[in-house]
Amino acid sequence: MIDMVRKIPQYKKLYHLLKQEILAGNYKAGDLLPSELDLAFKYKMARATVRQALSTLEKEGKIEKRQGKGSIVSEGSNKLGILSIKSFSSIARNSSSEFLVKPHKTNWPDPFFYTITKEQAEAGCIFMKRIRKVDGKPVILELTYLPDIGLPDFCTTPFVNDSLTETLKKKYLIEIVNVEEDIRAVKPCEEAISYLEIQRTDPLLQINFKFICTRSELNIYSIIYCDTQNFSVGNLF
């Protein structure tokens, strides 16, 4: 009988093994990986195979090759710097975003997870929903709300570099200056299970954000659900 199972290349096996070691924190940022020769001896692989696995990790930003030193684990290689006022695309390597619900005008949810002003309540909100991916894997489900104040054509304006913060800065001269967050561990809701491709028993982190902007009447509010099985959460500067 012909074996129809496609064999996984040896370099991919080593690549996945080393990647998991990095994501698990067994190799931390700044740590030196074993040499090509040591890895080849340990895993009984040719040095060319080891070199290919390391090259794949380097392309993903997990490691940096330094002349005379070897392969060093990159800063932020296994941390999502989402506790930051920077855009997700600028702090997460090999990241991408996809709109599940494009920006559109609607009413504020009742109840809302933050206290809003009377002006914001009367203006209504602009809502959007996105899925965030790293290396093609969904890791964050994000629901974002903005007061519909002083944002003409926002719902029909393409984002600058796929970034809300860059769009506000370059098209509306609005910058984020501070952030408040409320962090809690929660049981996965049906929406998170579906979009993040996780199990009902998997750990899930919920973070409620209030981004404070240079325009006082405009705060950005977000709820994110983060799958932290392969990434830790922190603040990258």
Backbone bond lengths (Angstrom), bond angles and torsions (degrees), N, CA, C in turn:
res aa  C-N    CA-C-N  psi(-1)  N-CA   C-N-CA  omega(-1)  CA-C   N-CA-C  phi
1 M - - - 1.465 - - 1.527 108.98 -
2 I 1.325 116.23 134.08 1.461 120.54 -177.50 1.517 109.50 -77.34
3 D 1.314 115.47 131.17 1.460 120.24 177.94 1.523 108.55 -76.76
4 M 1.338 116.11 113.11 1.459 120.55 -176.73 1.528 111.84 -91.69
5 V 1.328 116.94 -1.14 1.456 119.39 179.81 1.524 109.83 -78.04
6 R 1.293 115.56 122.99 1.456 120.33 -179.19 1.523 110.28 -74.09
7 K 1.315 116.74 127.42 1.458 121.12 -179.64 1.524 110.66 -73.52
8 I 1.325 114.73 139.88 1.461 119.84 176.22 1.527 108.29 -83.11
9 P 1.337 118.15 128.95 1.463 120.26 179.06 1.531 111.23 -57.00
10 Q 1.314 115.52 147.27 1.462 120.29 -177.41 1.524 112.34 -59.61
11 Y 1.339 116.65 -38.88 1.462 118.23 -177.27 1.536 110.58 -65.47
12 K 1.348 116.97 -32.52 1.463 120.03 178.51 1.521 111.51 -69.80
13 K 1.332 115.75 -35.16 1.465 118.95 176.44 1.524 110.36 -61.15
14 L 1.331 115.65 -45.85 1.460 119.76 -179.95 1.522 110.79 -68.30
15 Y 1.317 116.57 -40.19 1.466 121.53 177.98 1.526 110.51 -57.15
16 H 1.327 117.53 -49.12 1.460 121.50 -179.00 1.528 110.75 -65.63
17 L 1.321 117.37 -38.32 1.456 121.20 179.87 1.533 110.44 -63.36
18 L 1.333 116.10 -49.07 1.470 120.15 -179.15 1.527 111.13 -66.44
19 K 1.318 116.35 -37.60 1.469 120.40 179.29 1.517 110.63 -62.15
20 Q 1.336 116.88 -43.97 1.453 120.51 178.63 1.524 111.74 -64.44
21 E 1.345 116.30 -35.40 1.463 119.86 177.08 1.528 110.52 -64.03
22 I 1.333 116.32 -38.15 1.472 120.94 178.72 1.519 110.52 -69.70
23 L 1.332 116.69 -46.98 1.460 121.01 -178.61 1.522 111.73 -64.43
24 A 1.328 116.21 -31.78 1.468 120.42 179.19 1.525 112.15 -78.01
25 G 1.337 116.70 -8.76 1.453 120.41 179.19 1.512 114.35 86.37
26 N 1.350 116.75 7.15 1.461 119.15 177.16 1.522 110.98 -69.84
27 Y 1.327 115.94 -29.67 1.465 121.90 167.71 1.520 106.06 -116.07
28 K 1.325 117.32 116.55 1.454 121.62 -176.69 1.532 110.80 -97.84
29 A 1.332 115.11 166.03 1.459 120.95 178.72 1.528 109.94 -52.37
30 G 1.327 115.99 129.20 1.462 121.35 -179.79 1.511 113.99 93.58
31 D 1.346 116.72 -13.86 1.466 120.04 178.76 1.526 110.85 -71.49
32 L 1.304 115.36 147.36 1.462 122.03 177.09 1.517 109.04 -93.89
33 L 1.325 116.08 125.26 1.460 119.46 175.89 1.528 109.97 -72.09
34 P 1.326 117.88 157.94 1.467 119.52 173.43 1.526 110.45 -55.94
35 S 1.303 116.71 153.34 1.467 121.42 -178.91 1.529 111.09 -66.34
36 E 1.328 116.53 163.15 1.462 121.25 176.93 1.527 110.30 -54.50
37 L 1.338 115.72 -42.60 1.460 120.41 -178.40 1.525 111.28 -64.08
38 D 1.352 116.20 -43.43 1.461 120.62 -179.73 1.527 111.16 -65.57
39 L 1.338 116.61 -41.35 1.465 120.46 179.05 1.525 110.99 -66.27
40 A 1.328 115.22 -39.98 1.468 119.42 179.11 1.521 110.67 -62.90
41 F 1.335 116.79 -41.11 1.461 121.28 179.73 1.537 110.69 -68.93
42 K 1.342 116.02 -43.87 1.460 120.65 -176.36 1.525 111.93 -64.52
43 Y 1.345 116.24 -43.05 1.467 119.94 -174.76 1.527 113.35 -102.01
44 K 1.363 115.34 7.04 1.466 120.93 177.17 1.530 111.46 53.93
45 M 1.335 114.00 52.61 1.464 121.55 179.77 1.519 109.45 -127.36
46 A 1.321 116.36 156.81 1.458 120.95 175.45 1.527 109.31 -69.13
47 R 1.322 116.63 150.68 1.465 119.98 -179.38 1.526 111.01 -62.26
48 A 1.317 117.39 -31.91 1.471 120.42 178.10 1.526 110.85 -63.68
49 T 1.326 116.33 -35.78 1.465 121.39 178.02 1.525 110.24 -67.83
50 V 1.337 115.59 -43.99 1.463 120.93 177.84 1.517 110.21 -61.70
51 R 1.332 116.01 -42.60 1.465 121.15 -179.03 1.526 111.08 -61.61
52 Q 1.339 116.51 -37.91 1.460 121.00 179.33 1.529 111.19 -67.67
53 A 1.320 116.38 -39.27 1.465 120.47 177.74 1.534 110.95 -64.31
54 L 1.335 116.38 -43.47 1.464 120.87 178.97 1.522 111.40 -66.34
55 S 1.320 116.46 -36.85 1.466 120.83 178.22 1.527 110.92 -63.03
56 T 1.334 116.98 -38.08 1.464 121.12 177.88 1.526 110.56 -66.05
57 L 1.325 117.10 -41.79 1.464 120.78 176.99 1.530 111.10 -63.42
58 E 1.327 116.06 -37.60 1.465 120.23 179.61 1.529 110.55 -65.84
59 K 1.330 117.38 -42.00 1.461 121.24 179.75 1.529 111.43 -62.95
60 E 1.322 116.80 -31.08 1.468 121.32 178.89 1.521 112.38 -83.19
61 G 1.325 116.73 -4.36 1.457 119.59 180.00 1.509 114.94 81.53
62 K 1.323 116.61 11.08 1.467 119.71 -179.45 1.530 111.55 -77.39
63 I 1.336 116.25 -31.50 1.468 120.14 179.91 1.528 109.74 -135.38
64 E 1.306 115.26 163.58 1.468 122.47 173.40 1.532 107.77 -126.13
65 K 1.310 116.24 134.59 1.462 120.22 176.98 1.525 108.75 -94.48
66 R 1.316 115.26 123.85 1.467 120.48 -178.44 1.516 109.75 -118.71
67 Q 1.320 114.44 129.81 1.452 121.08 -178.41 1.531 111.09 -57.81
68 G 1.313 115.65 127.63 1.452 120.78 177.32 1.515 114.41 83.97
69 K 1.338 117.75 -7.15 1.462 120.88 -179.86 1.522 112.23 -117.14
70 G 1.325 116.81 -49.91 1.458 120.36 -178.36 1.518 111.44 124.67
71 S 1.326 117.07 -148.85 1.464 122.88 -176.78 1.522 109.93 -99.61
72 I 1.331 115.72 120.01 1.463 121.74 -176.37 1.528 108.88 -114.95
73 V 1.335 115.99 135.43 1.460 121.04 179.11 1.524 109.68 -65.90
74 S 1.335 115.74 130.22 1.461 121.17 -175.16 1.523 112.15 -73.23
75 E 1.342 115.57 154.05 1.460 120.99 173.14 1.524 108.53 -64.63
76 G 1.334 116.58 135.19 1.452 120.22 176.53 1.508 114.28 73.01
77 S 1.333 117.61 14.03 1.462 120.27 -176.36 1.521 112.98 -66.92
78 N 1.325 117.16 -24.85 1.460 118.89 178.44 1.525 111.97 -130.97
79 K 1.353 114.83 26.83 1.456 119.11 178.69 1.516 109.92 -126.52
80 L 1.323 115.91 132.46 1.456 121.49 173.01 1.525 107.52 -92.87
81 G 1.327 116.65 113.21 1.462 120.23 -177.33 1.511 112.43 -83.21
82 I 1.319 116.46 56.33 1.457 119.50 -174.37 1.520 112.91 -82.65
83 L 1.350 117.72 -12.24 1.459 119.92 175.19 1.515 107.97 -86.80
84 S 1.305 115.37 62.85 1.451 121.67 -170.00 1.517 108.97 -150.21
85 I 1.327 117.01 156.68 1.463 120.32 175.65 1.519 110.91 -91.01
86 K 1.341 116.89 -0.10 1.454 120.03 177.09 1.520 110.14 -80.90
87 S 1.349 115.94 161.51 1.453 119.67 178.77 1.523 110.31 -71.61
88 F 1.324 115.87 151.18 1.459 121.29 -178.63 1.519 111.14 -58.69
89 S 1.334 116.80 -41.46 1.471 120.82 -176.94 1.521 112.19 -64.43
90 S 1.340 117.33 -24.61 1.463 119.65 -178.21 1.518 112.91 -87.77
91 I 1.349 118.10 -12.54 1.458 120.31 -176.76 1.517 113.07 -115.94
92 A 1.322 117.31 -10.13 1.465 120.59 178.98 1.522 109.23 -119.87
93 R 1.324 116.19 119.62 1.457 120.45 -179.24 1.516 110.60 -71.65
94 N 1.362 114.22 149.68 1.463 120.30 177.72 1.520 111.81 52.78
95 S 1.337 115.44 39.29 1.452 120.55 -178.38 1.521 111.31 -98.36
96 S 1.318 115.36 158.17 1.458 121.29 175.57 1.517 108.32 -150.74
97 S 1.321 116.58 159.90 1.452 122.44 -179.78 1.514 109.92 -131.57
98 E 1.309 115.47 149.28 1.461 120.72 178.91 1.521 108.92 -139.72
99 F 1.332 116.66 129.05 1.460 120.35 177.31 1.521 109.82 -73.54
100 L 1.312 116.00 125.34 1.462 121.68 169.53 1.524 108.87 -90.63
101 V 1.333 114.85 -37.22 1.464 122.38 172.06 1.522 106.82 -133.57
102 K 1.319 117.63 119.42 1.458 121.23 -179.12 1.530 110.66 -72.65
103 P 1.348 117.05 158.05 1.468 119.83 -179.93 1.523 111.90 -54.64
104 H 1.337 115.32 129.67 1.462 120.19 176.74 1.521 109.09 -153.58
105 K 1.331 115.50 156.13 1.455 121.01 -177.84 1.522 110.09 -82.42
106 T 1.347 115.33 137.65 1.461 120.26 -178.44 1.520 109.15 -158.74
107 N 1.325 117.12 -175.84 1.458 121.95 176.33 1.527 109.69 -88.08
108 W 1.319 115.48 155.58 1.455 119.95 175.07 1.536 109.48 -67.79
109 P 1.319 117.55 143.14 1.477 119.21 173.17 1.525 110.18 -61.98
110 D 1.307 116.94 147.62 1.456 121.88 179.02 1.536 108.91 -130.07
111 P 1.328 118.10 111.37 1.467 127.24 5.77 1.533 111.59 -80.92
112 F 1.352 114.91 161.45 1.465 120.75 177.49 1.520 107.91 -105.93
113 F 1.336 116.73 153.36 1.464 120.28 -172.30 1.526 113.72 -80.82
114 Y 1.347 118.61 -7.02 1.456 123.04 172.69 1.522 108.40 -130.57
115 T 1.314 117.61 155.03 1.465 121.24 174.16 1.523 108.85 -78.20
116 I 1.327 116.56 126.08 1.464 120.95 179.32 1.523 109.47 -110.88
117 T 1.338 116.12 161.22 1.460 120.55 -178.44 1.528 110.21 -78.55
118 K 1.325 115.50 165.88 1.464 121.08 177.68 1.524 109.99 -61.97
119 E 1.342 116.93 -40.33 1.464 121.11 179.08 1.527 111.32 -61.32
120 Q 1.328 115.95 -43.94 1.462 119.98 178.88 1.525 111.19 -65.42
121 A 1.325 116.90 -41.88 1.465 121.11 -179.02 1.524 110.87 -62.12
122 E 1.314 116.94 -43.32 1.459 121.16 -178.09 1.530 112.28 -70.89
123 A 1.327 116.66 -29.26 1.467 120.36 -177.96 1.524 112.47 -76.36
124 G 1.325 116.95 -21.35 1.460 119.65 -173.72 1.516 109.93 80.58
125 C 1.317 116.23 -179.90 1.465 118.58 -175.89 1.522 111.76 -130.42
126 I 1.310 113.79 163.98 1.459 122.76 170.31 1.524 106.00 -106.93
127 F 1.308 116.42 125.55 1.464 121.33 -175.41 1.519 110.28 -118.16
128 M 1.342 115.46 144.42 1.464 121.50 174.16 1.522 108.83 -147.71
129 K 1.309 115.85 154.75 1.465 121.21 177.45 1.520 108.06 -132.67
130 R 1.340 115.89 130.21 1.466 120.44 -178.61 1.517 111.39 -132.44
131 I 1.307 115.23 154.12 1.453 122.02 170.58 1.517 106.84 -110.00
132 R 1.323 117.13 132.85 1.463 122.29 -179.68 1.524 108.46 -108.25
133 K 1.322 115.91 136.25 1.460 120.49 -178.36 1.525 110.78 -125.50
134 V 1.321 115.81 149.73 1.464 123.30 172.02 1.522 106.84 -127.78
135 D 1.327 115.50 125.42 1.473 120.80 -176.12 1.532 110.86 56.02
136 G 1.322 116.40 33.62 1.455 121.33 177.55 1.511 114.84 81.23
137 K 1.330 118.16 -3.44 1.475 121.89 -178.75 1.524 109.53 -100.00
138 P 1.346 117.94 128.94 1.471 119.84 178.09 1.522 111.19 -67.18
139 V 1.335 116.38 127.85 1.463 120.16 -178.77 1.524 112.57 -126.18
140 I 1.335 117.65 -21.36 1.460 120.38 -176.86 1.523 110.52 -137.34
141 L 1.319 115.38 131.41 1.459 122.34 168.93 1.523 106.31 -106.66
142 E 1.337 116.87 124.00 1.464 121.32 -171.64 1.525 111.19 -125.00
143 L 1.335 116.04 127.18 1.459 122.97 174.42 1.519 107.34 -113.95
144 T 1.336 117.31 123.83 1.458 121.39 -172.72 1.527 110.78 -125.38
145 Y 1.349 115.37 139.18 1.461 122.46 -178.54 1.529 108.84 -129.78
146 L 1.338 116.96 132.12 1.453 122.49 175.29 1.523 108.65 -127.07
147 P 1.339 118.81 140.53 1.459 119.58 172.61 1.534 109.79 -62.65
148 D 1.309 116.57 138.25 1.468 121.15 -179.98 1.527 109.66 -82.77
149 I 1.341 113.63 65.91 1.462 120.84 -176.84 1.529 109.29 -128.26
150 G 1.308 117.11 117.71 1.463 121.37 174.52 1.506 114.93 64.44
151 L 1.328 117.06 32.87 1.460 121.00 178.77 1.537 110.10 -126.03
152 P 1.323 117.50 65.50 1.463 120.02 -177.64 1.534 111.49 -63.25
153 D 1.309 115.33 137.86 1.476 122.97 176.95 1.532 113.31 62.94
154 F 1.318 117.70 16.28 1.460 119.29 -176.70 1.530 111.65 -60.90
155 C 1.314 117.35 -40.82 1.469 120.80 -174.92 1.524 112.76 -71.53
156 T 1.325 116.80 -16.40 1.468 119.79 -179.88 1.529 112.29 -113.02
157 T 1.340 116.54 3.38 1.464 121.00 -178.74 1.525 110.24 -93.79
158 P 1.334 119.17 121.32 1.472 120.41 177.20 1.528 110.79 -60.40
159 F 1.311 116.56 141.87 1.457 121.06 178.28 1.532 110.70 -67.44
160 V 1.322 116.37 144.33 1.462 122.41 174.46 1.528 108.13 -78.65
161 N 1.320 116.57 120.33 1.471 121.84 179.40 1.538 112.16 52.64
162 D 1.324 115.58 33.69 1.460 120.87 177.29 1.528 112.07 60.91
163 S 1.330 116.92 27.27 1.467 121.32 -173.14 1.520 110.96 -125.81
164 L 1.337 116.50 126.70 1.458 121.48 175.41 1.518 110.95 -65.27
165 T 1.336 116.78 -43.91 1.469 119.85 -177.04 1.522 111.84 -65.15
166 E 1.328 117.25 -40.09 1.466 119.99 178.08 1.518 111.21 -68.11
167 T 1.329 117.18 -36.02 1.458 121.24 178.62 1.531 110.62 -64.16
168 L 1.335 116.37 -45.91 1.461 120.16 178.87 1.526 111.14 -62.95
169 K 1.314 116.73 -39.19 1.459 120.89 -177.50 1.520 112.07 -70.75
170 K 1.327 116.97 -46.72 1.464 120.38 -172.08 1.526 113.36 -85.29
171 K 1.336 117.84 -28.90 1.458 119.56 -176.27 1.523 113.44 -103.37
172 Y 1.343 116.16 -22.80 1.462 118.52 -177.37 1.522 113.06 -125.82
173 L 1.331 116.90 2.56 1.471 123.15 178.41 1.527 111.65 56.73
174 I 1.332 115.04 38.25 1.471 121.83 178.68 1.523 108.46 -115.28
175 E 1.331 116.87 129.71 1.463 120.69 178.72 1.526 110.38 -121.93
176 I 1.321 115.11 149.70 1.462 121.17 174.84 1.521 108.42 -86.70
177 V 1.327 116.57 129.28 1.466 120.12 -176.33 1.530 113.03 -113.61
178 N 1.335 116.91 -17.52 1.463 118.87 -179.11 1.524 108.72 -160.62
179 V 1.316 115.51 166.16 1.457 119.64 -179.65 1.522 110.18 -145.38
180 E 1.312 115.96 139.35 1.459 122.75 171.72 1.522 107.13 -112.24
181 E 1.328 116.61 142.55 1.458 118.56 179.01 1.523 111.48 -139.90
182 D 1.305 114.58 148.58 1.462 123.25 176.03 1.526 106.26 -123.64
183 I 1.344 116.93 116.16 1.456 121.84 -171.59 1.524 110.12 -113.01
184 R 1.317 115.79 133.64 1.465 119.38 177.99 1.525 110.60 -152.95
185 A 1.319 115.67 150.41 1.463 121.23 173.10 1.523 107.79 -86.98
186 V 1.334 116.23 134.44 1.463 120.86 -176.87 1.523 110.63 -134.19
187 K 1.320 115.45 163.39 1.451 120.27 171.53 1.523 108.44 -78.01
188 P 1.326 118.32 137.87 1.473 120.20 -178.33 1.526 112.13 -58.83
189 C 1.329 116.28 129.09 1.459 120.98 173.50 1.536 108.23 -82.36
190 E 1.319 116.73 167.96 1.465 120.90 -176.96 1.519 111.38 -59.89
191 E 1.322 116.37 -38.26 1.461 120.95 -179.10 1.527 110.99 -63.82
192 A 1.327 116.56 -44.56 1.461 121.03 179.76 1.522 110.88 -66.37
193 I 1.315 116.90 -41.04 1.468 120.99 178.61 1.523 110.63 -58.66
194 S 1.325 115.68 -43.16 1.463 120.87 -177.59 1.520 112.10 -69.45
195 Y 1.340 117.09 -51.69 1.461 120.25 -172.35 1.531 113.17 -79.20
196 L 1.334 117.40 -32.20 1.462 119.94 -178.53 1.525 112.27 -92.57
197 E 1.331 115.46 -2.94 1.467 121.06 176.42 1.526 111.33 56.86
198 I 1.335 114.99 47.98 1.458 121.03 -179.66 1.528 109.59 -115.44
199 Q 1.317 115.29 171.07 1.449 121.22 178.63 1.531 110.23 -94.81
200 R 1.311 115.46 161.26 1.462 120.71 -179.13 1.522 112.52 -61.99
201 T 1.332 116.04 -24.56 1.466 120.46 -177.93 1.536 113.00 -95.70
202 D 1.320 118.02 -1.48 1.460 121.11 -178.02 1.527 111.12 -74.07
203 P 1.343 117.53 149.33 1.466 120.06 177.34 1.530 110.60 -69.95
204 L 1.320 116.31 145.28 1.461 121.33 179.71 1.522 108.94 -141.92
205 L 1.315 115.04 137.77 1.456 121.07 179.62 1.523 108.93 -108.84
206 Q 1.329 116.14 129.91 1.465 121.01 174.40 1.520 108.11 -110.79
207 I 1.335 115.73 129.77 1.460 120.70 177.05 1.522 108.33 -126.69
208 N 1.337 116.34 124.46 1.457 122.05 173.79 1.525 108.07 -97.66
209 F 1.325 116.29 126.66 1.465 121.65 -177.06 1.525 111.07 -113.66
210 K 1.320 114.99 144.51 1.460 122.18 164.97 1.526 106.64 -127.16
211 F 1.325 115.75 109.86 1.462 120.96 179.38 1.529 108.61 -93.65
212 I 1.310 115.84 124.31 1.461 122.31 -178.02 1.524 108.66 -95.11
213 C 1.326 115.82 129.24 1.468 121.42 -172.80 1.527 111.88 -110.89
214 T 1.323 114.79 170.39 1.462 120.84 178.66 1.524 111.60 -69.42
215 R 1.325 117.83 -20.39 1.456 121.76 173.44 1.524 107.33 -96.28
216 S 1.321 116.28 114.39 1.467 120.99 -167.69 1.524 114.39 -60.71
217 E 1.335 116.93 -32.33 1.468 119.07 -177.40 1.522 112.94 -81.62
218 L 1.336 116.11 -4.03 1.466 119.50 -175.60 1.520 110.68 -116.16
219 N 1.315 116.73 104.64 1.462 122.52 169.67 1.516 107.95 -109.86
220 I 1.319 115.70 151.44 1.463 120.85 175.59 1.524 107.34 -107.58
221 Y 1.318 116.57 130.67 1.460 121.64 -179.46 1.523 109.04 -116.93
222 S 1.332 115.92 133.61 1.461 119.74 179.97 1.519 110.98 -138.38
223 I 1.315 114.70 144.61 1.462 121.75 166.29 1.513 106.32 -114.52
224 I 1.324 116.96 127.28 1.455 118.46 175.05 1.522 109.56 -123.64
225 Y 1.311 114.54 142.64 1.457 122.34 172.38 1.514 106.35 -111.40
226 C 1.325 116.94 122.13 1.462 121.63 -171.39 1.529 110.92 -120.33
227 D 1.324 115.16 124.86 1.464 121.71 173.94 1.520 107.83 -81.00
228 T 1.319 117.11 110.75 1.470 120.91 -174.73 1.530 112.76 -103.94
229 Q 1.318 117.70 21.13 1.463 119.68 -179.70 1.523 111.36 -69.14
230 N 1.328 117.11 -33.50 1.460 120.71 -177.35 1.521 113.72 -112.03
231 F 1.342 116.78 -7.02 1.454 120.41 -178.45 1.515 109.92 -136.95
232 S 1.318 115.89 145.50 1.460 119.81 168.17 1.523 107.25 -90.74
233 V 1.322 115.29 167.76 1.465 120.86 -178.47 1.521 107.89 -117.71
234 G 1.324 115.66 136.23 1.443 118.93 -179.87 1.511 110.18 -164.18
235 N 1.322 115.27 -161.24 1.463 121.87 -178.49 1.520 108.06 -123.17
236 L 1.333 116.23 116.75 1.456 121.01 177.51 1.523 108.70 -105.35
237 F 1.335 117.35 132.38 1.454 120.57 -177.53 1.520 109.63 -100.92
